[in-house]
Amino acid sequence: MAHKLKTHKGAQKRFKITKKKKVIFGKAGNNHLLTNKWKNNKAYVSGKELHVSFAKKVKDLFPYN
């Protein structure tokens, strides 16, 4: 009987895999002291796509995606 593979919970909290299999992550610096930061900086900090070379390693941590 085959065992189920477990998702890496640390990766699950930090990354999201889109329908087109892109890996999205949230950049640091968007949690507090936001009134002092410019609008462009806050937009830059939002979700970004992970580079393909790192995305392959992250996808291995999500066995059923």
N, C-alpha and C positions, 0 to 999 in steps of 0.2 A: 504494500500500500504506500503510495507516494504521499509525502508530507507537504503541507502548504508552506509556501515561502512567505516570510514576513517582510513587510515594508519597513524600511529604516525610518524610525519615528523622528529623528533629528532632521533628516532630509525632507520628510513630509511637512514639517513646520516651516521650512525655509524655502522650498521650491514648489512650483506648480507646473504641471505639464499640460500644454494646450492640446486642442484637438489635432493640430498639425504637428504634434510631437516636438514643439519648441519648449525649452526650459526657461521659465521666468523666475526671477528672484527679486526681492525688495532690497534696495540699497539702504545703508545706514544713514542716520542723521535726520529722520523725519518724525521723531517722537515727541520732542519737547523743544522749547525755545523757538517756536515757529514764528512768533511775531517779529523777531529780529532778522529773519531770513527773507530774501527776495523771492518773489513768485517764481522766477525762472529756476532758482536753485531748488525749490521744493518740487517743481515739476521734474527736474532732472533726477531727483532722488527716488521717484516712483518706480514701478516695476520695469526691469530691463531684461533683455534676452541674454542668456548665458552663452558664451562662445561655444562653438561646436565641439572643440576638443575637450572641454570640461563637461559638456552636456552628456557625452557618452558615458562618463563615469557616474554622473548623477542618475542617469536612466537605469543603470544596473541596480540602484538601490530601490527602484520601484518595479518589482517583478511582474505586476499585472497591469502596467500602463504601456 
